[in-house]
Amino acid sequence: GSANNGNLVVQTASKATAHRRSYNKGVAIGKSAVIRKFDECCMYEANTEADIRLLEKYPSKEIFMTGQEKAQIAAMTEDFEESFFYGNSQIDISSFDGLATRYKTISTTKTNPGYQIVSCGGGTNLSSIYLVGWGDSGFNLFYPKGSKAGVDRIVNPQQRINDSDGNPLYAYCVNDNWQVGLTVQNYRQGGRIANIDMTALASYGSSSDTAPDLFRKVATL
């Protein structure tokens, strides 16, 4: 990322223009519309502690602690997945904007992300499908300036801590930290198929199945 808490991106809002030319004739300068946007990032953190006297009973305390860490990282991953779809930095400052926030409202303006939404016309039991194009010109995950990609670990095999009653003991302590955000260079690299009536999905594979048409429509917007 370009900042300590996120990434400033210059988004492509529309296609550039191109021209045919003849010898000895110039062409007009072409450009695309751009929008500046700052994408926030999330910081997930978990602390794992185990009494060193308890760890003495295990053949490998590192293997035991790795198992405990995996449970913490799994919880981080589930929270990230929730934010990836439904995160909203305007509601929760510790979150980032997910797909549902970016493709929220249908629009007829081509430079608006809502132009990339196709409605299936459902009224109840609704769901959505999101199409995401990964890459330099589309969607990217990033880590903020000054941090590193992936989970960063701090390990202290003999740390003095206090129990729930305030009494001291020594523990094997591990701190896991993951800083990650979602940024979009060009909203036209993604899209949403919205208002899908879940009760109508039984038409899948039948002569009335229109799902392939919907995918083609989003992909060509």
C-alpha positions in Angstrom: 0.0 0.0 0.0 1.0 3.6 -0.4 0.2 4.6 3.2 0.5 3.3 6.7 -3.2 2.5 6.9 -4.3 1.9 3.4 -3.7 2.5 -0.3 -4.4 5.5 -2.6 -5.4 4.3 -6.0 -6.2 6.2 -9.2 -9.1 4.2 -10.6 -10.0 4.0 -14.3 -13.6 5.1 -14.6 -14.0 4.8 -18.4 -12.3 3.6 -21.5 -9.7 5.7 -23.2 -10.3 6.9 -26.8 -8.4 5.7 -29.8 -8.3 7.1 -33.4 -7.4 6.0 -36.9 -4.9 8.2 -38.7 -3.5 8.8 -42.1 0.0 9.8 -43.1 0.8 13.4 -42.4 -2.2 13.8 -40.2 -2.2 13.8 -36.4 -4.8 12.6 -34.0 -6.4 14.1 -30.9 -5.0 13.2 -27.5 -6.9 10.4 -25.9 -7.5 9.9 -22.2 -9.7 7.9 -19.8 -11.7 9.3 -16.9 -10.0 8.6 -13.5 -11.1 8.8 -9.9 -8.9 9.0 -6.8 -9.9 6.7 -3.9 -8.3 5.8 -0.6 -8.8 2.2 0.4 -8.6 1.3 4.1 -7.0 -1.9 5.4 -7.8 -4.2 8.3 -5.4 -5.3 11.0 -6.2 -8.7 12.5 -4.3 -9.7 15.6 -4.4 -12.7 18.0 -2.3 -13.7 21.1 -1.7 -17.3 22.0 -0.4 -18.2 25.5 0.3 -21.5 27.1 1.8 -22.3 30.6 5.4 -23.4 30.0 5.0 -26.0 32.7 2.1 -27.5 30.8 4.2 -27.5 27.5 6.9 -29.5 29.2 4.6 -32.5 29.1 4.5 -32.4 25.2 7.3 -33.9 23.1 7.3 -30.7 20.9 6.0 -27.5 22.3 6.4 -25.8 18.9 4.0 -28.3 17.3 1.5 -27.8 20.1 1.7 -24.0 19.8 1.3 -24.3 16.0 -2.0 -26.1 16.4 -3.2 -23.4 18.7 -2.1 -20.7 16.2 -3.9 -22.4 13.4 -7.2 -22.0 15.3 -6.5 -18.3 15.7 -5.5 -17.8 12.0 -8.7 -19.7 10.9 -10.7 -17.2 12.9 -8.9 -14.3 11.2 -9.5 -15.8 7.8 -13.3 -16.2 8.5 -13.5 -12.5 9.5 -11.5 -11.5 6.4 -13.9 -13.4 4.2 -16.9 -11.7 5.8 -15.2 -8.3 5.2 -14.3 -9.2 1.6 -18.0 -9.4 0.8 -19.7 -7.2 3.3 -17.1 -4.8 4.8 -18.0 -1.1 5.0 -15.4 1.3 6.3 -18.1 4.0 6.8 -19.9 1.8 9.4 -16.8 0.1 10.9 -13.6 2.1 10.7 -11.5 -1.0 11.4 -12.9 -2.7 8.3 -12.4 -2.2 4.5 -15.0 -1.8 1.7 -16.1 -5.2 0.4 -17.7 -6.2 -2.8 -21.3 -5.6 -1.6 -20.3 -2.0 -0.6 -18.5 -1.3 -3.9 -21.3 -2.7 -6.1 -24.2 -1.6 -4.0 -26.7 0.3 -6.1 -27.6 -0.2 -9.8 -26.7 2.8 -12.0 -27.1 3.8 -15.6 -23.9 5.9 -15.5 -21.0 4.1 -17.1 -18.4 5.7 -14.8 -20.3 4.5 -11.7 -19.5 1.0 -10.3 -23.3 0.4 -10.2 -23.2 0.2 -14.0 -21.6 -3.2 -13.5 -24.6 -4.7 -11.7 -27.2 -6.8 -13.5 -30.5 -7.5 -11.8 -32.3 -10.8 -12.0 -35.5 -9.2 -11.0 -36.2 -11.4 -7.9 -38.4 -10.1 -5.1 -37.8 -12.4 -2.1 -35.1 -14.9 -0.9 -32.5 -12.9 -2.7 -28.8 -13.5 -3.2 -26.0 -12.2 -5.4 -23.0 -13.5 -7.4 -19.9 -11.4 -7.8 -17.4 -11.7 -10.6 -13.9 -10.5 -9.7 -11.0 -10.0 -12.2 -7.7 -10.2 -10.3 -4.6 -8.4 -11.5 -2.8 -5.1 -11.8 -5.7 -3.6 -13.8 -8.4 -5.0 -11.6 -8.7 -6.2 -8.0 -5.8 -6.6 -5.6 -5.1 -7.4 -2.0 -2.5 -5.2 -0.5 -0.5 -4.8 2.8 0.0 -1.2 4.1 3.3 0.6 3.9 5.8 -0.4 6.6 4.3 -3.9 7.1 4.8 -7.2 5.3 2.6 -9.6 3.3 0.9 -12.4 5.2 0.9 -13.2 8.9 3.7 -11.6 11.0 4.7 -13.5 14.1 6.3 -12.4 17.4 7.4 -15.4 19.5 8.5 -15.2 23.1 9.1 -18.7 24.7 9.3 -17.4 28.2 7.1 -14.4 28.9 5.8 -13.4 32.4 2.0 -12.9 32.3 -0.8 -12.7 34.9 -3.7 -15.2 35.2 -7.3 -14.2 35.7 -6.7 -13.5 39.4 -3.7 -11.3 38.7 -1.1 -13.8 39.8 2.1 -14.2 37.7 3.2 -17.2 35.7 5.5 -17.8 32.8 4.0 -18.7 29.4 5.0 -19.5 25.9 3.5 -16.5 24.0 2.9 -16.0 20.3 1.5 -12.8 18.7 0.0 -13.1 15.1 -0.6 -10.0 13.1 -2.2 -9.7 9.6 -2.6 -6.4 7.9 -4.5 -6.6 4.6 -6.8 -4.5 2.4 -8.7 -4.7 -0.9 -8.1 -2.2 -3.7 -9.6 -1.8 -7.2 -7.9 -0.3 -10.2 -10.8 -0.6 -12.6 -14.4 -1.4 -11.5 -15.1 -2.7 -15.0 -12.9 -5.7 -14.1 -15.7 -6.9 -11.8 -19.4 -7.0 -11.5 -22.5 -8.3 -9.6 -25.4 -10.4 -10.6 -28.0 -9.2 -8.1 -31.6 -10.0 -6.9 -31.3 -13.7 -7.6 -34.4 -15.5 -6.3 -33.0 -18.6 -4.6 -36.3 -20.5 -5.0 -36.0 -20.2 -8.8 -32.6 -21.9 -9.0 -34.4 -25.2 -9.8 -34.4 -24.0 -13.5 -30.6 -24.6 -13.6 -29.7 -26.8 -16.6 -33.3 -26.7 -18.0 -34.5 -25.0 -21.2 -35.5 -21.9 -19.1 -32.0 -21.6 -17.5 -30.7 -18.0 -18.2 -27.6 -18.1 -16.0 -25.1 -18.3 -18.9 -26.7 -15.2 -20.4 -26.3 -13.2 -17.2 -22.7 -14.1 -16.9 -22.0 -13.1 -20.5 -23.8 -9.8 -19.9 -21.8 -8.8 -16.8 -18.5 -9.9 -18.5 -19.2 -7.6 -21.5 -20.3 -4.4 -19.6 
